[in-house]
Amino acid sequence: MDSNATLSAPPRRTRSIVSLGLAVLGVAGALFVVRGPLMMSAPRCMAGRWHGCFDTFNGVVLMTLVALPLAMLVAWALTRLRRAAGVTSAWRKSLAEVGMVHGTVPFLWLTMMPGAAPGIAPARVSLVPLRDLVTMGPLGIVGNLLVFASLGFFAPMRFAALASVPRILALGAGCSVLVETAQYVLRLDRVSSVDDVLVNAAGAVLAALASRRWWRTSAQTPPDHTSAIRSAA
């Protein structure tokens, strides 16, 4: 049994290295594709101008990438504080908290950007499922999938109570309903669509499934710990 475990370790490590390499290549490729549009917003963002930076998609994405080292620094600082206090899984908790905020706030900002005639155009609602998917296009669908993807990925890692697919689905759908309601109430000249809710919730679930190997372990730890205490007693 020990020899089998020893033999299975290198392939598992190799798969992890290959997966990490593919992820790095994917991120590098995506940045290479969008480098042109992002650099167009760079002068305004670096000058601290609101117009042309924080009110544009390219500007928000650029500032999100620029703030990534700061987010990692915050996660590191939180980890140090938790380890000093003797908290278990300090790095996972800190990374999950920072990841939820850093990965969700920019997309919420984008979804709450007003259209061409905010406060003037009448509020619009689309309650027919799947009708707006055609008009979204591939880019719109991908964008909606990413709105609560970070929340779905990190929330079950941080909160054991959310470590189930139905609860992440409810969380994504509930947050999306709040966003669509805010768009309607504030009259941002955007369509409050049920398809947005469906796609946003689907994105949260898909991201949660991608991190399932981590949040399932953390969710199962407390019961095992409790049973060990009972058996010892």
Secondary structure, DSSP 8 states (H G I E B T S, - for coil): -HHHHHHHHHHHHHHHHHHHHHHHHHHHHHHHHHHHHHHHHHHHHHTT-IIIIITSHHHHHHHHHHTHHHHHHHHHHHHHHHHHTT-TTHHHHHHHHHHHHHHHHHHHHHHT---SSTTTS--EEE-STTSSHHHHHHHHHHHHHHHTHHHHHHHHHH-GGG-SHHHHHHHHHHHHHHHHHHHHHTT-S-EEEHHHHHHHHHHHHHHHHHTHHHHHHHHHHHHHHHHHHHHH-
